[in-house]
Amino acid sequence: MKIDPKDFRVREGDTVSLRDWPTKVKPGYTSQEQYHERLTEHVAQLSNLQQLLYASDRYAILMIFQAMDAAGKDGAIAHVMSGVNPQGCQVFSFKHPSPEELQHDFLWRTTRDLPERGRIGIFNRSYYEEVLIVRVHPEILRGEGLPEVPHGKKAIWRERYKSIVDFERHLHRNGTRVIKFYLHLSKDEQRRRFLARIDEPSKNWKFSMADVAERKYWKHYMKAYGDCLGATSTANAPWYIVPADDKENCRLIVSRIVVDTLEQLNMSYPKASAARRRELASIRKHLAK
């Protein structure tokens, strides 16, 4: 299967029901050997484009990963970004807010970690948690110190969607390109992966009872994700719903989308001025002696 990013992109204004989006599609490889060949090709392309991104120093890339537990965010990040120069890439994982972070608006703690121009920033979870887990567990709002919390109303989520969209438009205007991935995992596949974490001693550390407890809120999360994806996918900061039941195919789709996004940027290596060329010629002459 040829991977076309448009097949996974949420169009601006779409109403999203995740029941209509597959968690598994025909894979873009026919064997493990072909999977490794295609991923290696994508990783090499990404490495070259990241070098160009750094040299041109005009854009920054922000990749956001959101998903249910065990969907493969860590693995996708590790495999897709395996060829990128570590100096040009930073990964941030956002857990429960600290007391200091709760004294600020919900965008503050992630804003501090935005990538510089020429670099790729990755958010493993993000400010979107504030319209996902907080929506499923609205009691969290009571700890956020908001002056007015309209409990039981949809207004706060609409307001936060608007804040997010405005924020991402601001980033785009200032050179940061935002790519957002929702790794779409089925509940059955999550159960199989949880069992594997129990059965394999090396994965026991990745599992807790809290993970199981959240499964009873599955329908609530699907509703929260669907509303969020539909409300915050824009032309300049799109969401991609990536089928995640097949980890290898998920990684190929993510890497293809990132490569395509970078290829569409107007980037070039800096051209040397006449004075710089004369300086280099002089240096060459000196070194050749």
VOPAGU-2260 file (C-alpha; in pm, 1 decimal, decimal comma):
REM VOPAGU-2260
SITE   aa  ch    i         X         Y         Z
SITE  MET   A    0       0,0       0,0       0,0
SITE  LYS   A    1     127,6     343,7     -91,6
SITE  ILE   A    2     106,9     571,6     209,8
SITE  ASP   A    3     -85,1     892,1     136,2
SITE  PRO   A    4     -92,1    1132,8     433,0
SITE  LYS   A    5    -425,8    1274,3     316,9
SITE  ASP   A    6    -590,2     939,9     399,3
SITE  PHE   A    7    -522,8     999,0     770,0
SITE  ARG   A    8    -567,2    1374,0     792,3
SITE  VAL   A    9    -864,3    1529,2     971,4
SITE  ARG   A   10    -995,1    1808,5     755,1
SITE  GLU   A   11   -1074,2    2141,6     915,2
SITE  GLY   A   12   -1435,7    2153,9    1026,5
SITE  ASP   A   13   -1488,5    1776,7    1016,4
SITE  THR   A   14   -1700,9    1608,8    1280,4
SITE  VAL   A   15   -1496,6    1315,7    1410,1
SITE  SER   A   16   -1644,2     991,2    1538,0
SITE  LEU   A   17   -1356,1     754,6    1606,2
SITE  ARG   A   18   -1581,1     455,4    1540,4
SITE  ASP   A   19   -1560,3     555,5    1172,6
SITE  TRP   A   20   -1179,4     553,8    1168,5
SITE  PRO   A   21    -996,6     219,4    1142,3
SITE  THR   A   22    -740,5     107,7    1398,2
SITE  LYS   A   23    -580,0    -116,6    1135,4
SITE  VAL   A   24    -538,7     -79,8     758,0
SITE  LYS   A   25    -365,6    -271,1     480,7
SITE  PRO   A   26       5,3    -240,6     568,4
SITE  GLY   A   27     254,8     -48,4     361,4
SITE  TYR   A   28     489,7    -349,3     360,9
SITE  THR   A   29     463,7    -715,9     267,9
SITE  SER   A   30     738,9    -854,8     492,1
SITE  GLN   A   31     952,0    -756,8     788,2
SITE  GLU   A   32    1241,9    -707,9     549,9
SITE  GLN   A   33    1043,0    -462,0     340,2
SITE  TYR   A   34     921,7    -282,6     652,7
SITE  HIS   A   35    1281,0    -226,3     765,9
SITE  GLU   A   36    1382,2    -112,0     417,2
SITE  ARG   A   37    1100,3     141,8     396,4
SITE  LEU   A   38    1154,1     272,6     749,6
SITE  THR   A   39    1528,5     302,8     685,7
SITE  GLU   A   40    1452,0     502,3     370,4
SITE  HIS   A   41    1218,2     736,1     557,9
SITE  VAL   A   42    1466,1     780,6     843,4
SITE  ALA   A   43    1745,0     868,6     597,4
SITE  GLN   A   44    1521,9    1124,7     425,5
SITE  LEU   A   45    1426,4    1272,8     758,9
SITE  SER   A   46    1790,5    1295,8     865,2
SITE  ASN   A   47    1880,0    1492,4     551,0
SITE  LEU   A   48    1578,1    1718,8     587,5
SITE  GLN   A   49    1654,8    1782,6     953,7
SITE  GLN   A   50    2004,7    1895,7     855,8
SITE  LEU   A   51    1852,0    2130,9     597,6
SITE  LEU   A   52    1601,4    2256,0     857,2
SITE  TYR   A   53    1887,3    2338,8    1092,1
SITE  ALA   A   54    2100,6    2505,0     823,2
SITE  SER   A   55    1821,0    2720,2     681,1
SITE  ASP   A   56    1719,9    2829,9    1034,5
SITE  ARG   A   57    1375,6    2957,3     927,0
SITE  TYR   A   58    1131,5    2701,2    1061,3
SITE  ALA   A   59    1078,5    2488,4    1369,2
SITE  ILE   A   60     883,5    2161,9    1377,6
SITE  LEU   A   61     658,0    2065,5    1667,3
SITE  MET   A   62     532,1    1706,6    1663,4
SITE  ILE   A   63     255,1    1622,3    1910,1
SITE  PHE   A   64     167,5    1263,4    2002,1
SITE  GLN   A   65    -154,6    1178,4    2181,4
SITE  ALA   A   66    -302,7     833,5    2239,5
SITE  MET   A   67    -447,6     590,5    2488,3
SITE  ASP   A   68    -200,0     392,3    2698,4
SITE  ALA   A   69       1,7     126,0    2509,1
SITE  ALA   A   70     -70,8     278,8    2167,4
SITE  GLY   A   71     301,5     294,2    2086,8
SITE  LYS   A   72     392,1     662,3    2120,6
SITE  ASP   A   73     736,8     590,6    2267,8
SITE  GLY   A   74     816,3     329,4    2002,5
SITE  ALA   A   75     702,0     551,4    1716,5
SITE  ILE   A   76     915,6     840,4    1840,3
SITE  ALA   A   77    1220,8     617,0    1895,2
SITE  HIS   A   78    1203,7     446,0    1555,1
SITE  VAL   A   79    1101,0     740,8    1338,3
SITE  MET   A   80    1355,1     979,2    1491,0
SITE  SER   A   81    1637,3     722,4    1515,2
SITE  GLY   A   82    1845,8     888,7    1241,7
SITE  VAL   A   83    1805,6    1248,9    1350,8
SITE  ASN   A   84    2098,0    1434,8    1503,9
SITE  PRO   A   85    2022,8    1451,1    1879,3
SITE  GLN   A   86    2143,9    1813,1    1886,0
SITE  GLY   A   87    1858,2    1910,8    1657,5
SITE  CYS   A   88    1575,9    1729,3    1835,1
SITE  GLN   A   89    1422,1    1739,1    2182,6
SITE  VAL   A   90    1151,6    1518,6    2334,7
SITE  PHE   A   91     933,9    1631,5    2624,2
SITE  SER   A   92     687,6    1413,2    2813,3
SITE  PHE   A   93     418,9    1585,4    3017,9
SITE  LYS   A   94     276,7    1414,6    3325,9
SITE  HIS   A   95      67,1    1556,4    3607,9
SITE  PRO   A   96     115,7    1934,4    3647,8
SITE  SER   A   97     342,9    2049,1    3929,1
SITE  PRO   A   98     224,0    2302,4    4192,1
SITE  GLU   A   99     414,5    2574,9    4006,3
SITE  GLU   A  100     251,7    2482,1    3675,2
SITE  LEU   A  101     -94,8    2488,7    3832,1
SITE  GLN   A  102     -35,8    2855,9    3916,1
SITE  HIS   A  103     -36,1    2938,1    3544,2
SITE  ASP   A  104    -270,6    2896,8    3249,8
SITE  PHE   A  105    -287,9    2550,2    3093,8
SITE  LEU   A  106     -63,2    2641,5    2797,4
SITE  TRP   A  107     219,8    2781,2    3008,9
SITE  ARG   A  108     415,2    2467,4    3097,1
SITE  THR   A  109     437,0    2341,8    2738,2
SITE  THR   A  110     513,4    2685,2    2592,2
SITE  ARG   A  111     842,4    2684,3    2784,3
SITE  ASP   A  112     954,6    2378,9    2585,6
SITE  LEU   A  113     872,8    2489,9    2231,9
SITE  PRO   A  114    1147,9    2416,7    1976,3
SITE  GLU   A  115    1381,2    2685,3    1848,6
SITE  ARG   A  116    1400,4    2762,9    1478,3
SITE  GLY   A  117    1599,1    2496,7    1299,3
SITE  ARG   A  118    1500,7    2225,4    1546,2
SITE  ILE   A  119    1240,4    1955,3    1593,4
SITE  GLY   A  120    1046,6    1941,0    1918,7
SITE  ILE   A  121     836,6    1641,1    2019,3
SITE  PHE   A  122     563,0    1648,0    2280,6
SITE  ASN   A  123     475,9    1303,1    2415,3
SITE  ARG   A  124     136,8    1413,6    2543,8
SITE  SER   A  125      83,1    1787,1    2554,2
SITE  TYR   A  126    -150,4    2072,3    2636,9
SITE  TYR   A  127    -421,3    1857,4    2475,3
SITE  GLU   A  128    -440,5    1662,6    2800,7
SITE  GLU   A  129    -636,0    1962,1    2930,3
SITE  VAL   A  130    -928,7    1879,2    2701,0
SITE  LEU   A  131    -888,9    1500,9    2723,7
SITE  ILE   A  132    -806,6    1354,8    3065,7
SITE  VAL   A  133    -939,4    1668,2    3236,4
SITE  ARG   A  134   -1264,7    1632,6    3044,3
SITE  VAL   A  135   -1298,3    1265,9    3138,4
SITE  HIS   A  136   -1206,5    1350,3    3499,6
SITE  PRO   A  137   -1350,3    1703,0    3547,6
SITE  GLU   A  138   -1269,0    1691,9    3918,7
SITE  ILE   A  139    -912,5    1781,4    3812,1
SITE  LEU   A  140   -1038,4    2130,3    3728,9
SITE  ARG   A  141   -1090,0    2200,9    4097,4
SITE  GLY   A  142    -712,9    2183,5    4148,1
SITE  GLU   A  143    -636,5    2427,9    3866,7
SITE  GLY   A  144    -739,0    2740,6    4055,2
SITE  LEU   A  145    -963,6    2877,7    3782,0
SITE  PRO   A  146   -1169,6    3181,1    3886,3
SITE  GLU   A  147   -1483,5    3042,7    3722,3
SITE  VAL   A  148   -1539,2    2678,6    3628,7
SITE  PRO   A  149   -1868,7    2607,5    3452,8
SITE  HIS   A  150   -1911,4    2252,9    3587,9
SITE  GLY   A  151   -2136,7    2033,6    3376,6
SITE  LYS   A  152   -2121,7    2269,7    3079,9
SITE  LYS   A  153   -1949,2    2240,8    2743,1
SITE  ALA   A  154   -1836,9    2603,0    2746,1
SITE  ILE   A  155   -1498,3    2540,7    2907,0
SITE  TRP   A  156   -1400,3    2283,7    2644,7
SITE  ARG   A  157   -1507,6    2512,2    2358,4
SITE  GLU   A  158   -1306,2    2793,4    2515,6
SITE  ARG   A  159   -1000,4    2574,4    2552,8
SITE  TYR   A  160   -1030,9    2449,6    2194,0
SITE  LYS   A  161   -1034,7    2813,2    2082,7
SITE  SER   A  162    -729,7    2895,2    2296,1
SITE  ILE   A  163    -542,4    2601,8    2142,5
SITE  VAL   A  164    -636,0    2690,6    1784,5
SITE  ASP   A  165    -535,6    3054,7    1839,4
SITE  PHE   A  166    -207,6    2944,2    1997,4
SITE  GLU   A  167    -121,3    2712,1    1707,9
SITE  ARG   A  168    -204,8    2982,8    1453,7
SITE  HIS   A  169      33,8    3211,8    1639,5
SITE  LEU   A  170     305,2    2944,4    1619,1
SITE  HIS   A  171     246,6    2897,7    1245,8
SITE  ARG   A  172     270,2    3271,0    1177,4
SITE  ASN   A  173     605,8    3271,6    1353,8
SITE  GLY   A  174     758,0    2977,1    1167,3
SITE  THR   A  175     668,0    2673,6    1380,0
SITE  ARG   A  176     495,9    2397,4    1185,9
SITE  VAL   A  177     274,6    2181,3    1407,0
SITE  ILE   A  178     206,1    1815,9    1317,0
SITE  LYS   A  179     -32,6    1628,8    1545,4
SITE  PHE   A  180     -68,1    1251,3    1566,0
SITE  TYR   A  181    -342,9    1059,5    1737,9
SITE  LEU   A  182    -238,7     693,4    1745,2
SITE  HIS   A  183    -570,7     514,0    1713,4
SITE  LEU   A  184    -561,2     189,9    1912,5
SITE  SER   A  185    -848,6     -55,6    1959,4
SITE  LYS   A  186    -955,1    -157,2    2308,3
SITE  ASP   A  187    -885,8    -525,0    2227,9
SITE  GLU   A  188    -533,6    -450,9    2110,1
SITE  GLN   A  189    -467,8    -244,8    2422,3
SITE  ARG   A  190    -573,7    -544,8    2633,3
SITE  ARG   A  191    -331,0    -771,4    2442,3
SITE  ARG   A  192     -45,9    -525,7    2494,1
SITE  PHE   A  193    -122,5    -493,7    2864,4
SITE  LEU   A  194    -111,5    -872,7    2896,6
SITE  ALA   A  195     224,5    -875,4    2714,2
SITE  ARG   A  196     358,6    -621,8    2964,5
SITE  ILE   A  197     261,9    -857,6    3245,9
SITE  ASP   A  198     397,9   -1170,8    3076,0
SITE  GLU   A  199     734,2   -1019,0    2978,0
SITE  PRO   A  200     945,4    -933,4    3285,8
SITE  SER   A  201    1134,6    -663,9    3093,7
SITE  LYS   A  202     803,4    -479,5    3039,2
SITE  ASN   A  203     658,1    -510,4    3389,8
SITE  TRP   A  204     774,5    -160,3    3477,1
SITE  LYS   A  205     550,4     -15,5    3203,1
SITE  PHE   A  206     231,8    -145,7    3362,5
SITE  SER   A  207      21,9     -31,4    3658,4
SITE  MET   A  208    -328,9     -88,3    3788,6
SITE  ALA   A  209    -407,2     272,7    3703,5
SITE  ASP   A  210    -376,5     176,8    3336,0
SITE  VAL   A  211    -646,6     -87,3    3379,3
SITE  ALA   A  212    -867,0     147,4    3580,1
SITE  GLU   A  213    -877,8     396,2    3291,4
SITE  ARG   A  214   -1016,9     130,7    3056,5
SITE  LYS   A  215   -1361,0     166,2    3210,8
SITE  TYR   A  216   -1365,3     523,2    3077,3
SITE  TRP   A  217   -1288,0     411,4    2720,0
SITE  LYS   A  218   -1611,2     545,0    2565,6
SITE  HIS   A  219   -1564,5     874,9    2747,2
SITE  TYR   A  220   -1210,6     907,1    2610,1
SITE  MET   A  221   -1324,7     824,4    2256,5
SITE  LYS   A  222   -1587,5    1097,5    2280,0
SITE  ALA   A  223   -1336,5    1346,7    2421,2
SITE  TYR   A  224   -1078,4    1263,0    2153,7
SITE  GLY   A  225   -1332,8    1280,6    1871,5
SITE  ASP   A  226   -1460,1    1623,1    1977,6
SITE  CYS   A  227   -1106,0    1750,1    2028,8
SITE  LEU   A  228    -972,3    1628,5    1693,7
SITE  GLY   A  229   -1264,0    1777,9    1505,9
SITE  ALA   A  230   -1245,0    2112,9    1685,2
SITE  THR   A  231    -867,0    2165,1    1665,8
SITE  SER   A  232    -756,8    2020,8    1330,6
SITE  THR   A  233    -679,7    2314,1    1102,4
SITE  ALA   A  234    -514,6    2364,4     766,0
SITE  ASN   A  235    -196,6    2487,4     935,3
SITE  ALA   A  236    -194,1    2247,6    1232,5
SITE  PRO   A  237    -363,9    1926,3    1119,7
SITE  TRP   A  238    -443,3    1614,7    1316,9
SITE  TYR   A  239    -358,4    1277,0    1167,9
SITE  ILE   A  240    -550,0     974,4    1296,3
SITE  VAL   A  241    -294,9     694,4    1256,9
SITE  PRO   A  242    -412,0     330,9    1283,6
SITE  ALA   A  243    -201,3     191,2    1567,9
SITE  ASP   A  244    -295,9    -176,9    1603,3
SITE  ASP   A  245      -3,0    -258,1    1369,4
SITE  LYS   A  246     300,9     -91,0    1527,8
SITE  GLU   A  247     523,3    -123,6    1220,8
SITE  ASN   A  248     265,8      25,8     985,6
SITE  CYS   A  249     198,1     304,4    1233,8
SITE  ARG   A  250     566,3     399,9    1228,3
SITE  LEU   A  251     576,0     401,7     848,1
SITE  ILE   A  252     271,3     628,7     832,0
SITE  VAL   A  253     410,5     870,5    1090,6
SITE  SER   A  254     751,2     888,1     921,6
SITE  ARG   A  255     592,9     944,4     579,2
SITE  ILE   A  256     382,2    1231,6     712,5
SITE  VAL   A  257     682,4    1398,6     879,2
SITE  VAL   A  258     897,5    1366,1     566,8
SITE  ASP   A  259     620,3    1505,7     345,7
SITE  THR   A  260     568,8    1801,6     580,0
SITE  LEU   A  261     936,8    1891,3     578,0
SITE  GLU   A  262     963,1    1852,0     200,1
SITE  GLN   A  263     686,9    2108,7     153,0
SITE  LEU   A  264     878,7    2379,4     340,0
SITE  ASN   A  265    1066,7    2645,3     146,9
SITE  MET   A  266    1413,0    2555,9     272,8
SITE  SER   A  267    1759,7    2594,8     122,6
SITE  TYR   A  268    2117,0    2598,3     241,6
SITE  PRO   A  269    2255,7    2949,1     300,7
SITE  LYS   A  270    2436,8    3090,4      -1,4
SITE  ALA   A  271    2783,5    3233,8      51,9
SITE  SER   A  272    2824,7    3600,5     -30,7
SITE  ALA   A  273    3100,5    3723,6    -260,1
SITE  ALA   A  274    3298,4    3836,2      44,5
SITE  ARG   A  275    3253,8    3496,8     206,8
SITE  ARG   A  276    3368,6    3317,0    -109,2
SITE  ARG   A  277    3682,4    3533,2    -120,1
SITE  GLU   A  278    3744,4    3453,7     246,1
SITE  LEU   A  279    3709,4    3079,6     180,0
SITE  ALA   A  280    3941,8    3103,2    -119,3
SITE  SER   A  281    4200,0    3273,5      99,6
SITE  ILE   A  282    4164,2    3006,3     366,4
SITE  ARG   A  283    4200,9    2732,1     105,5
SITE  LYS   A  284    4516,1    2896,1     -29,9
SITE  HIS   A  285    4659,3    2916,2     321,7
SITE  LEU   A  286    4577,0    2551,8     402,8
SITE  ALA   A  287    4719,3    2430,5      72,8
SITE  LYS   A  288    5063,5    2564,1     151,1
